[in-house]
Amino acid sequence: MEKLVPSPAAVAAFDTLAADVADAGVTVGKMFGATSLMVGSKAIGCLHGDAVAFKLGRDSTGHTEALALPNAVLFDPSGMKRPFKDWVVVPLASVEHWPALADAALAFTAG
């Protein structure tokens, strides 16, 4: 996995997001070698440099909306052009969308 070091601003925004979704049973853990939002043993999002990758489900409205955001891309943790099609990386510049995307990731994970 490509190791991207998040800026202090990205870490602070991620910590705020984690606090916002804690009441929904989300904890902070490690997945893909990154600080992640976890529901049990499943990751719903992870800090990826100055962005968060959210597991939204490739056929979901949230996935489509996330990919439409500026500079959002499919999550390719290996950097080898093998993206996880259910995951979208959303940059810090779109931080105002992170809470809704975390909710969408929770809904996707819940089935």
Backbone as XML, in Angstrom:
<?xml version="1.0"?>
<chain id="A" units="angstrom">
  <residue number="1" name="MET">
    <atom name="N" x="0.835" y="-1.182" z="0.000"/>
    <atom name="CA" x="0.000" y="0.000" z="0.000"/>
    <atom name="C" x="0.876" y="1.239" z="0.000"/>
  </residue>
  <residue number="2" name="GLU">
    <atom name="N" x="0.477" y="2.169" z="-0.803"/>
    <atom name="CA" x="1.161" y="3.452" z="-0.856"/>
    <atom name="C" x="0.961" y="4.164" z="0.478"/>
  </residue>
  <residue number="3" name="LYS">
    <atom name="N" x="2.053" y="4.582" z="1.099"/>
    <atom name="CA" x="1.979" y="5.231" z="2.406"/>
    <atom name="C" x="1.900" y="6.742" z="2.223"/>
  </residue>
  <residue number="4" name="LEU">
    <atom name="N" x="0.730" y="7.282" z="2.495"/>
    <atom name="CA" x="0.524" y="8.719" z="2.414"/>
    <atom name="C" x="0.400" y="9.258" z="3.826"/>
  </residue>
  <residue number="5" name="VAL">
    <atom name="N" x="1.149" y="10.285" z="4.127"/>
    <atom name="CA" x="1.118" y="10.871" z="5.470"/>
    <atom name="C" x="0.096" y="12.005" z="5.489"/>
  </residue>
  <residue number="6" name="PRO">
    <atom name="N" x="-0.920" y="11.879" z="6.344"/>
    <atom name="CA" x="-1.931" y="12.938" z="6.405"/>
    <atom name="C" x="-1.399" y="14.192" z="7.085"/>
  </residue>
  <residue number="7" name="SER">
    <atom name="N" x="-1.927" y="15.315" z="6.663"/>
    <atom name="CA" x="-1.581" y="16.590" z="7.292"/>
    <atom name="C" x="-2.301" y="16.695" z="8.636"/>
  </residue>
  <residue number="8" name="PRO">
    <atom name="N" x="-1.825" y="17.582" z="9.518"/>
    <atom name="CA" x="-2.534" y="17.804" z="10.780"/>
    <atom name="C" x="-4.004" y="18.183" z="10.564"/>
  </residue>
  <residue number="9" name="ALA">
    <atom name="N" x="-4.301" y="18.941" z="9.517"/>
    <atom name="CA" x="-5.690" y="19.334" z="9.229"/>
    <atom name="C" x="-6.543" y="18.116" z="8.882"/>
  </residue>
  <residue number="10" name="ALA">
    <atom name="N" x="-5.985" y="17.188" z="8.111"/>
    <atom name="CA" x="-6.725" y="15.981" z="7.749"/>
    <atom name="C" x="-6.955" y="15.097" z="8.971"/>
  </residue>
  <residue number="11" name="VAL">
    <atom name="N" x="-5.947" y="14.979" z="9.823"/>
    <atom name="CA" x="-6.091" y="14.186" z="11.048"/>
    <atom name="C" x="-7.183" y="14.792" z="11.937"/>
  </residue>
  <residue number="12" name="ALA">
    <atom name="N" x="-7.167" y="16.098" z="12.094"/>
    <atom name="CA" x="-8.176" y="16.772" z="12.928"/>
    <atom name="C" x="-9.576" y="16.575" z="12.350"/>
  </residue>
  <residue number="13" name="ALA">
    <atom name="N" x="-9.721" y="16.694" z="11.031"/>
    <atom name="CA" x="-11.026" y="16.506" z="10.398"/>
    <atom name="C" x="-11.493" y="15.061" z="10.551"/>
  </residue>
  <residue number="14" name="PHE">
    <atom name="N" x="-10.570" y="14.107" z="10.410"/>
    <atom name="CA" x="-10.916" y="12.695" z="10.584"/>
    <atom name="C" x="-11.344" y="12.427" z="12.026"/>
  </residue>
  <residue number="15" name="ASP">
    <atom name="N" x="-10.623" y="12.990" z="12.982"/>
    <atom name="CA" x="-10.983" y="12.807" z="14.397"/>
    <atom name="C" x="-12.370" y="13.370" z="14.685"/>
  </residue>
  <residue number="16" name="THR">
    <atom name="N" x="-12.696" y="14.515" z="14.092"/>
    <atom name="CA" x="-14.027" y="15.103" z="14.249"/>
    <atom name="C" x="-15.085" y="14.176" z="13.653"/>
  </residue>
  <residue number="17" name="LEU">
    <atom name="N" x="-14.803" y="13.633" z="12.481"/>
    <atom name="CA" x="-15.721" y="12.698" z="11.844"/>
    <atom name="C" x="-15.930" y="11.466" z="12.717"/>
  </residue>
  <residue number="18" name="ALA">
    <atom name="N" x="-14.847" y="10.920" z="13.254"/>
    <atom name="CA" x="-14.938" y="9.741" z="14.112"/>
    <atom name="C" x="-15.805" y="10.022" z="15.339"/>
  </residue>
  <residue number="19" name="ALA">
    <atom name="N" x="-15.650" y="11.202" z="15.921"/>
    <atom name="CA" x="-16.475" y="11.575" z="17.081"/>
    <atom name="C" x="-17.938" y="11.707" z="16.681"/>
  </residue>
  <residue number="20" name="ASP">
    <atom name="N" x="-18.184" y="12.239" z="15.487"/>
    <atom name="CA" x="-19.560" y="12.422" z="15.010"/>
    <atom name="C" x="-20.296" y="11.105" z="14.817"/>
  </residue>
  <residue number="21" name="VAL">
    <atom name="N" x="-19.600" y="10.056" z="14.413"/>
    <atom name="CA" x="-20.255" y="8.773" z="14.139"/>
    <atom name="C" x="-20.106" y="7.758" z="15.268"/>
  </residue>
  <residue number="22" name="ALA">
    <atom name="N" x="-19.467" y="8.159" z="16.354"/>
    <atom name="CA" x="-19.261" y="7.236" z="17.480"/>
    <atom name="C" x="-20.581" y="6.730" z="18.050"/>
  </residue>
  <residue number="23" name="ASP">
    <atom name="N" x="-21.600" y="7.575" z="18.091"/>
    <atom name="CA" x="-22.898" y="7.154" z="18.622"/>
    <atom name="C" x="-23.553" y="6.057" z="17.791"/>
  </residue>
  <residue number="24" name="ALA">
    <atom name="N" x="-23.117" y="5.895" z="16.551"/>
    <atom name="CA" x="-23.649" y="4.855" z="15.674"/>
    <atom name="C" x="-22.881" y="3.541" z="15.836"/>
  </residue>
  <residue number="25" name="GLY">
    <atom name="N" x="-21.992" y="3.471" z="16.835"/>
    <atom name="CA" x="-21.237" y="2.254" z="17.080"/>
    <atom name="C" x="-19.931" y="2.169" z="16.310"/>
  </residue>
  <residue number="26" name="VAL">
    <atom name="N" x="-19.503" y="3.287" z="15.751"/>
    <atom name="CA" x="-18.263" y="3.313" z="14.979"/>
    <atom name="C" x="-17.087" y="3.578" z="15.919"/>
  </residue>
  <residue number="27" name="THR">
    <atom name="N" x="-16.048" y="2.787" z="15.767"/>
    <atom name="CA" x="-14.835" y="2.962" z="16.552"/>
    <atom name="C" x="-13.677" y="3.261" z="15.599"/>
  </residue>
  <residue number="28" name="VAL">
    <atom name="N" x="-12.562" y="3.670" z="16.155"/>
    <atom name="CA" x="-11.363" y="3.920" z="15.351"/>
    <atom name="C" x="-10.429" y="2.738" z="15.527"/>
  </residue>
  <residue number="29" name="GLY">
    <atom name="N" x="-9.945" y="2.215" z="14.423"/>
    <atom name="CA" x="-9.018" y="1.095" z="14.444"/>
    <atom name="C" x="-8.051" y="1.204" z="13.285"/>
  </residue>
  <residue number="30" name="LYS">
    <atom name="N" x="-7.477" y="0.079" z="12.905"/>
    <atom name="CA" x="-6.525" y="0.043" z="11.784"/>
    <atom name="C" x="-7.020" y="-0.947" z="10.733"/>
  </residue>
  <residue number="31" name="MET">
    <atom name="N" x="-6.960" y="-0.508" z="9.480"/>
    <atom name="CA" x="-7.252" y="-1.367" z="8.340"/>
    <atom name="C" x="-6.451" y="-0.796" z="7.185"/>
  </residue>
  <residue number="32" name="PHE">
    <atom name="N" x="-5.936" y="-1.636" z="6.325"/>
    <atom name="CA" x="-5.094" y="-1.192" z="5.209"/>
    <atom name="C" x="-3.881" y="-0.421" z="5.729"/>
  </residue>
  <residue number="33" name="GLY">
    <atom name="N" x="-3.470" y="-0.649" z="6.973"/>
    <atom name="CA" x="-2.348" y="0.066" z="7.555"/>
    <atom name="C" x="-2.649" y="1.513" z="7.878"/>
  </residue>
  <residue number="34" name="ALA">
    <atom name="N" x="-3.928" y="1.865" z="7.858"/>
    <atom name="CA" x="-4.324" y="3.257" z="8.069"/>
    <atom name="C" x="-5.320" y="3.362" z="9.216"/>
  </residue>
  <residue number="35" name="THR">
    <atom name="N" x="-5.416" y="4.536" z="9.797"/>
    <atom name="CA" x="-6.421" y="4.806" z="10.802"/>
    <atom name="C" x="-7.782" y="4.725" z="10.124"/>
  </residue>
  <residue number="36" name="SER">
    <atom name="N" x="-8.672" y="3.906" z="10.691"/>
    <atom name="CA" x="-9.928" y="3.596" z="10.020"/>
    <atom name="C" x="-11.132" y="3.747" z="10.933"/>
  </residue>
  <residue number="37" name="LEU">
    <atom name="N" x="-12.273" y="3.973" z="10.300"/>
    <atom name="CA" x="-13.558" y="3.944" z="10.981"/>
    <atom name="C" x="-14.059" y="2.507" z="10.880"/>
  </residue>
  <residue number="38" name="MET">
    <atom name="N" x="-14.349" y="1.901" z="12.022"/>
    <atom name="CA" x="-14.692" y="0.480" z="12.058"/>
    <atom name="C" x="-16.071" y="0.264" z="12.671"/>
  </residue>
  <residue number="39" name="VAL">
    <atom name="N" x="-16.789" y="-0.693" z="12.114"/>
    <atom name="CA" x="-18.017" y="-1.206" z="12.723"/>
    <atom name="C" x="-17.723" y="-2.676" z="12.965"/>
  </residue>
  <residue number="40" name="GLY">
    <atom name="N" x="-17.479" y="-3.014" z="14.225"/>
    <atom name="CA" x="-16.999" y="-4.356" z="14.528"/>
    <atom name="C" x="-15.642" y="-4.544" z="13.879"/>
  </residue>
  <residue number="41" name="SER">
    <atom name="N" x="-15.528" y="-5.577" z="13.044"/>
    <atom name="CA" x="-14.257" y="-5.837" z="12.368"/>
    <atom name="C" x="-14.252" y="-5.317" z="10.933"/>
  </residue>
  <residue number="42" name="LYS">
    <atom name="N" x="-15.298" y="-4.588" z="10.541"/>
    <atom name="CA" x="-15.398" y="-4.089" z="9.166"/>
    <atom name="C" x="-15.068" y="-2.606" z="9.102"/>
  </residue>
  <residue number="43" name="ALA">
    <atom name="N" x="-14.229" y="-2.241" z="8.139"/>
    <atom name="CA" x="-13.908" y="-0.830" z="7.917"/>
    <atom name="C" x="-14.980" y="-0.208" z="7.034"/>
  </residue>
  <residue number="44" name="ILE">
    <atom name="N" x="-15.411" y="0.996" z="7.409"/>
    <atom name="CA" x="-16.342" y="1.744" z="6.555"/>
    <atom name="C" x="-15.643" y="2.958" z="5.940"/>
  </residue>
  <residue number="45" name="GLY">
    <atom name="N" x="-14.458" y="3.273" z="6.442"/>
    <atom name="CA" x="-13.691" y="4.397" z="5.927"/>
    <atom name="C" x="-12.297" y="4.366" z="6.504"/>
  </residue>
  <residue number="46" name="CYS">
    <atom name="N" x="-11.363" y="4.995" z="5.816"/>
    <atom name="CA" x="-10.011" y="5.082" z="6.348"/>
    <atom name="C" x="-9.338" y="6.361" z="5.863"/>
  </residue>
  <residue number="47" name="LEU">
    <atom name="N" x="-8.485" y="6.876" z="6.725"/>
    <atom name="CA" x="-7.705" y="8.065" z="6.399"/>
    <atom name="C" x="-6.651" y="7.664" z="5.369"/>
  </residue>
  <residue number="48" name="HIS">
    <atom name="N" x="-6.599" y="8.391" z="4.271"/>
    <atom name="CA" x="-5.681" y="8.068" z="3.176"/>
    <atom name="C" x="-5.032" y="9.369" z="2.729"/>
  </residue>
  <residue number="49" name="GLY">
    <atom name="N" x="-3.893" y="9.686" z="3.335"/>
    <atom name="CA" x="-3.271" y="10.981" z="3.075"/>
    <atom name="C" x="-4.202" y="12.082" z="3.559"/>
  </residue>
  <residue number="50" name="ASP">
    <atom name="N" x="-4.424" y="13.073" z="2.735"/>
    <atom name="CA" x="-5.333" y="14.163" z="3.077"/>
    <atom name="C" x="-6.733" y="13.905" z="2.531"/>
  </residue>
  <residue number="51" name="ALA">
    <atom name="N" x="-7.180" y="12.661" z="2.669"/>
    <atom name="CA" x="-8.490" y="12.251" z="2.174"/>
    <atom name="C" x="-9.007" y="11.115" z="3.045"/>
  </residue>
  <residue number="52" name="VAL">
    <atom name="N" x="-10.271" y="10.797" z="2.876"/>
    <atom name="CA" x="-10.848" y="9.614" z="3.500"/>
    <atom name="C" x="-11.430" y="8.749" z="2.396"/>
  </residue>
  <residue number="53" name="ALA">
    <atom name="N" x="-11.123" y="7.457" z="2.454"/>
    <atom name="CA" x="-11.731" y="6.482" z="1.555"/>
    <atom name="C" x="-12.943" y="5.907" z="2.270"/>
  </residue>
  <residue number="54" name="PHE">
    <atom name="N" x="-14.090" y="5.941" z="1.607"/>
    <atom name="CA" x="-15.342" y="5.438" z="2.177"/>
    <atom name="C" x="-15.820" y="4.219" z="1.396"/>
  </residue>
  <residue number="55" name="LYS">
    <atom name="N" x="-16.289" y="3.203" z="2.128"/>
    <atom name="CA" x="-16.862" y="2.018" z="1.489"/>
    <atom name="C" x="-18.352" y="2.272" z="1.281"/>
  </residue>
  <residue number="56" name="LEU">
    <atom name="N" x="-18.716" y="2.558" z="0.039"/>
    <atom name="CA" x="-20.069" y="3.020" z="-0.257"/>
    <atom name="C" x="-20.904" y="2.039" z="-1.075"/>
  </residue>
  <residue number="57" name="GLY">
    <atom name="N" x="-20.268" y="1.070" z="-1.692"/>
    <atom name="CA" x="-20.988" y="0.148" z="-2.565"/>
    <atom name="C" x="-21.083" y="0.719" z="-3.967"/>
  </residue>
  <residue number="58" name="ARG">
    <atom name="N" x="-20.550" y="0.016" z="-4.921"/>
    <atom name="CA" x="-20.399" y="0.556" z="-6.279"/>
    <atom name="C" x="-21.711" y="0.932" z="-6.951"/>
  </residue>
  <residue number="59" name="ASP">
    <atom name="N" x="-22.821" y="0.351" z="-6.523"/>
    <atom name="CA" x="-24.114" y="0.636" z="-7.158"/>
    <atom name="C" x="-24.960" y="1.626" z="-6.377"/>
  </residue>
  <residue number="60" name="SER">
    <atom name="N" x="-24.388" y="2.248" z="-5.366"/>
    <atom name="CA" x="-25.171" y="3.141" z="-4.508"/>
    <atom name="C" x="-25.170" y="4.577" z="-5.018"/>
  </residue>
  <residue number="61" name="THR">
    <atom name="N" x="-26.183" y="5.308" z="-4.606"/>
    <atom name="CA" x="-26.254" y="6.738" z="-4.910"/>
    <atom name="C" x="-25.087" y="7.469" z="-4.259"/>
  </residue>
  <residue number="62" name="GLY">
    <atom name="N" x="-24.738" y="7.096" z="-3.021"/>
    <atom name="CA" x="-23.620" y="7.730" z="-2.329"/>
    <atom name="C" x="-22.317" y="7.584" z="-3.096"/>
  </residue>
  <residue number="63" name="HIS">
    <atom name="N" x="-22.100" y="6.424" z="-3.701"/>
    <atom name="CA" x="-20.900" y="6.162" z="-4.502"/>
    <atom name="C" x="-20.854" y="7.111" z="-5.695"/>
  </residue>
  <residue number="64" name="THR">
    <atom name="N" x="-21.968" y="7.220" z="-6.393"/>
    <atom name="CA" x="-22.060" y="8.097" z="-7.558"/>
    <atom name="C" x="-21.815" y="9.551" z="-7.165"/>
  </residue>
  <residue number="65" name="GLU">
    <atom name="N" x="-22.458" y="9.976" z="-6.072"/>
    <atom name="CA" x="-22.298" y="11.357" z="-5.610"/>
    <atom name="C" x="-20.868" y="11.630" z="-5.159"/>
  </residue>
  <residue number="66" name="ALA">
    <atom name="N" x="-20.259" y="10.657" z="-4.481"/>
    <atom name="CA" x="-18.878" y="10.842" z="-4.015"/>
    <atom name="C" x="-17.920" y="10.978" z="-5.188"/>
  </residue>
  <residue number="67" name="LEU">
    <atom name="N" x="-18.070" y="10.132" z="-6.198"/>
    <atom name="CA" x="-17.175" y="10.198" z="-7.356"/>
    <atom name="C" x="-17.349" y="11.492" z="-8.154"/>
  </residue>
  <residue number="68" name="ALA">
    <atom name="N" x="-18.494" y="12.145" z="-7.995"/>
    <atom name="CA" x="-18.737" y="13.410" z="-8.695"/>
    <atom name="C" x="-18.043" y="14.594" z="-8.017"/>
  </residue>
  <residue number="69" name="LEU">
    <atom name="N" x="-17.548" y="14.396" z="-6.793"/>
    <atom name="CA" x="-16.865" y="15.479" z="-6.076"/>
    <atom name="C" x="-15.497" y="15.740" z="-6.716"/>
  </residue>
  <residue number="70" name="PRO">
    <atom name="N" x="-15.013" y="16.975" z="-6.654"/>
    <atom name="CA" x="-13.712" y="17.301" z="-7.259"/>
    <atom name="C" x="-12.581" y="16.427" z="-6.694"/>
  </residue>
  <residue number="71" name="ASN">
    <atom name="N" x="-11.822" y="15.836" z="-7.583"/>
    <atom name="CA" x="-10.635" y="15.022" z="-7.260"/>
    <atom name="C" x="-10.938" y="13.732" z="-6.503"/>
  </residue>
  <residue number="72" name="ALA">
    <atom name="N" x="-12.189" y="13.336" z="-6.427"/>
    <atom name="CA" x="-12.528" y="12.043" z="-5.826"/>
    <atom name="C" x="-12.208" y="10.943" z="-6.834"/>
  </residue>
  <residue number="73" name="VAL">
    <atom name="N" x="-11.691" y="9.819" z="-6.323"/>
    <atom name="CA" x="-11.293" y="8.696" z="-7.177"/>
    <atom name="C" x="-11.617" y="7.387" z="-6.480"/>
  </residue>
  <residue number="74" name="LEU">
    <atom name="N" x="-11.618" y="6.309" z="-7.247"/>
    <atom name="CA" x="-11.739" y="4.992" z="-6.630"/>
    <atom name="C" x="-10.494" y="4.728" z="-5.779"/>
  </residue>
  <residue number="75" name="PHE">
    <atom name="N" x="-10.671" y="4.007" z="-4.682"/>
    <atom name="CA" x="-9.599" y="3.710" z="-3.733"/>
    <atom name="C" x="-8.724" y="2.588" z="-4.281"/>
  </residue>
  <residue number="76" name="ASP">
    <atom name="N" x="-7.449" y="2.876" z="-4.443"/>
    <atom name="CA" x="-6.465" y="1.903" z="-4.927"/>
    <atom name="C" x="-5.346" y="1.812" z="-3.886"/>
  </residue>
  <residue number="77" name="PRO">
    <atom name="N" x="-5.592" y="1.065" z="-2.791"/>
    <atom name="CA" x="-4.618" y="1.070" z="-1.695"/>
    <atom name="C" x="-3.242" y="0.535" z="-2.077"/>
  </residue>
  <residue number="78" name="SER">
    <atom name="N" x="-3.171" y="-0.336" z="-3.070"/>
    <atom name="CA" x="-1.871" y="-0.889" z="-3.462"/>
    <atom name="C" x="-1.123" y="0.051" z="-4.400"/>
  </residue>
  <residue number="79" name="GLY">
    <atom name="N" x="-1.843" y="0.986" z="-5.032"/>
    <atom name="CA" x="-1.211" y="1.860" z="-6.007"/>
    <atom name="C" x="-0.844" y="1.148" z="-7.298"/>
  </residue>
  <residue number="80" name="MET">
    <atom name="N" x="-1.421" y="-0.045" z="-7.506"/>
    <atom name="CA" x="-1.070" y="-0.857" z="-8.674"/>
    <atom name="C" x="-2.206" y="-0.922" z="-9.697"/>
  </residue>
  <residue number="81" name="LYS">
    <atom name="N" x="-3.043" y="0.119" z="-9.712"/>
    <atom name="CA" x="-4.152" y="0.213" z="-10.668"/>
    <atom name="C" x="-5.125" y="-0.952" z="-10.533"/>
  </residue>
  <residue number="82" name="ARG">
    <atom name="N" x="-5.389" y="-1.330" z="-9.252"/>
    <atom name="CA" x="-6.400" y="-2.342" z="-8.945"/>
    <atom name="C" x="-7.333" y="-1.751" z="-7.884"/>
  </residue>
  <residue number="83" name="PRO">
    <atom name="N" x="-8.170" y="-0.792" z="-8.283"/>
    <atom name="CA" x="-9.002" y="-0.116" z="-7.287"/>
    <atom name="C" x="-10.077" y="-1.024" z="-6.698"/>
  </residue>
  <residue number="84" name="PHE">
    <atom name="N" x="-10.451" y="-0.703" z="-5.477"/>
    <atom name="CA" x="-11.577" y="-1.344" z="-4.811"/>
    <atom name="C" x="-12.817" y="-0.611" z="-5.321"/>
  </residue>
  <residue number="85" name="LYS">
    <atom name="N" x="-13.639" y="-1.259" z="-6.096"/>
    <atom name="CA" x="-14.740" y="-0.584" z="-6.768"/>
    <atom name="C" x="-15.836" y="-0.097" z="-5.819"/>
  </residue>
  <residue number="86" name="ASP">
    <atom name="N" x="-15.912" y="-0.634" z="-4.611"/>
    <atom name="CA" x="-16.908" y="-0.179" z="-3.632"/>
    <atom name="C" x="-16.444" y="1.050" z="-2.856"/>
  </residue>
  <residue number="87" name="TRP">
    <atom name="N" x="-15.187" y="1.426" z="-2.981"/>
    <atom name="CA" x="-14.577" y="2.478" z="-2.169"/>
    <atom name="C" x="-14.269" y="3.729" z="-2.999"/>
  </residue>
  <residue number="88" name="VAL">
    <atom name="N" x="-14.528" y="4.897" z="-2.399"/>
    <atom name="CA" x="-14.217" y="6.167" z="-3.048"/>
    <atom name="C" x="-13.378" y="7.018" z="-2.092"/>
  </residue>
  <residue number="89" name="VAL">
    <atom name="N" x="-12.286" y="7.575" z="-2.606"/>
    <atom name="CA" x="-11.421" y="8.473" z="-1.846"/>
    <atom name="C" x="-11.915" y="9.902" z="-2.065"/>
  </residue>
  <residue number="90" name="VAL">
    <atom name="N" x="-12.247" y="10.575" z="-0.952"/>
    <atom name="CA" x="-12.774" y="11.946" z="-1.009"/>
    <atom name="C" x="-11.784" y="12.864" z="-0.297"/>
  </residue>
  <residue number="91" name="PRO">
    <atom name="N" x="-11.237" y="13.845" z="-1.018"/>
    <atom name="CA" x="-10.202" y="14.707" z="-0.442"/>
    <atom name="C" x="-10.718" y="15.660" z="0.634"/>
  </residue>
  <residue number="92" name="LEU">
    <atom name="N" x="-9.777" y="16.154" z="1.409"/>
    <atom name="CA" x="-10.059" y="17.101" z="2.486"/>
    <atom name="C" x="-10.801" y="18.332" z="1.966"/>
  </residue>
  <residue number="93" name="ALA">
    <atom name="N" x="-10.577" y="18.713" z="0.728"/>
    <atom name="CA" x="-11.270" y="19.872" z="0.160"/>
    <atom name="C" x="-12.793" y="19.686" z="0.156"/>
  </residue>
  <residue number="94" name="SER">
    <atom name="N" x="-13.255" y="18.442" z="0.246"/>
    <atom name="CA" x="-14.694" y="18.139" z="0.296"/>
    <atom name="C" x="-15.108" y="17.642" z="1.674"/>
  </residue>
  <residue number="95" name="VAL">
    <atom name="N" x="-14.420" y="18.112" z="2.710"/>
    <atom name="CA" x="-14.657" y="17.642" z="4.078"/>
    <atom name="C" x="-16.112" y="17.813" z="4.514"/>
  </residue>
  <residue number="96" name="GLU">
    <atom name="N" x="-16.802" y="18.814" z="3.974"/>
    <atom name="CA" x="-18.193" y="19.028" z="4.375"/>
    <atom name="C" x="-19.090" y="17.855" z="3.961"/>
  </residue>
  <residue number="97" name="HIS">
    <atom name="N" x="-18.631" y="17.025" z="3.024"/>
    <atom name="CA" x="-19.390" y="15.852" z="2.582"/>
    <atom name="C" x="-19.061" y="14.595" z="3.396"/>
  </residue>
  <residue number="98" name="TRP">
    <atom name="N" x="-17.987" y="14.627" z="4.160"/>
    <atom name="CA" x="-17.562" y="13.421" z="4.891"/>
    <atom name="C" x="-18.634" y="12.858" z="5.819"/>
  </residue>
  <residue number="99" name="PRO">
    <atom name="N" x="-19.346" y="13.675" z="6.619"/>
    <atom name="CA" x="-20.355" y="13.077" z="7.511"/>
    <atom name="C" x="-21.451" y="12.315" z="6.751"/>
  </residue>
  <residue number="100" name="ALA">
    <atom name="N" x="-21.952" y="12.880" z="5.669"/>
    <atom name="CA" x="-22.988" y="12.197" z="4.889"/>
    <atom name="C" x="-22.439" y="10.922" z="4.255"/>
  </residue>
  <residue number="101" name="LEU">
    <atom name="N" x="-21.186" y="10.962" z="3.822"/>
    <atom name="CA" x="-20.575" y="9.774" z="3.228"/>
    <atom name="C" x="-20.336" y="8.691" z="4.285"/>
  </residue>
  <residue number="102" name="ALA">
    <atom name="N" x="-19.980" y="9.102" z="5.493"/>
    <atom name="CA" x="-19.836" y="8.128" z="6.583"/>
    <atom name="C" x="-21.180" y="7.471" z="6.874"/>
  </residue>
  <residue number="103" name="ASP">
    <atom name="N" x="-22.256" y="8.260" z="6.859"/>
    <atom name="CA" x="-23.595" y="7.700" z="7.057"/>
    <atom name="C" x="-23.940" y="6.724" z="5.942"/>
  </residue>
  <residue number="104" name="ALA">
    <atom name="N" x="-23.609" y="7.087" z="4.696"/>
    <atom name="CA" x="-23.874" y="6.207" z="3.568"/>
    <atom name="C" x="-23.060" y="4.911" z="3.682"/>
  </residue>
  <residue number="105" name="ALA">
    <atom name="N" x="-21.813" y="5.014" z="4.147"/>
    <atom name="CA" x="-20.973" y="3.829" z="4.335"/>
    <atom name="C" x="-21.541" y="2.940" z="5.440"/>
  </residue>
  <residue number="106" name="LEU">
    <atom name="N" x="-22.047" y="3.556" z="6.491"/>
    <atom name="CA" x="-22.703" y="2.784" z="7.564"/>
    <atom name="C" x="-23.898" y="2.032" z="7.017"/>
  </residue>
  <residue number="107" name="ALA">
    <atom name="N" x="-24.714" y="2.717" z="6.236"/>
    <atom name="CA" x="-25.904" y="2.085" z="5.660"/>
    <atom name="C" x="-25.518" y="0.935" z="4.728"/>
  </residue>
  <residue number="108" name="PHE">
    <atom name="N" x="-24.480" y="1.136" z="3.919"/>
    <atom name="CA" x="-24.038" y="0.079" z="3.011"/>
    <atom name="C" x="-23.544" y="-1.140" z="3.791"/>
  </residue>
  <residue number="109" name="THR">
    <atom name="N" x="-22.755" y="-0.889" z="4.823"/>
    <atom name="CA" x="-22.194" y="-1.983" z="5.616"/>
    <atom name="C" x="-23.291" y="-2.749" z="6.369"/>
  </residue>
  <residue number="110" name="ALA">
    <atom name="N" x="-24.324" y="-2.012" z="6.799"/>
    <atom name="CA" x="-25.429" y="-2.647" z="7.528"/>
    <atom name="C" x="-26.286" y="-3.527" z="6.601"/>
  </residue>
  <residue number="111" name="GLY">
    <atom name="N" x="-26.140" y="-3.287" z="5.284"/>
    <atom name="CA" x="-26.863" y="-4.104" z="4.322"/>
    <atom name="C" x="-28.221" y="-3.553" z="4.044"/>
  </residue>
</chain>
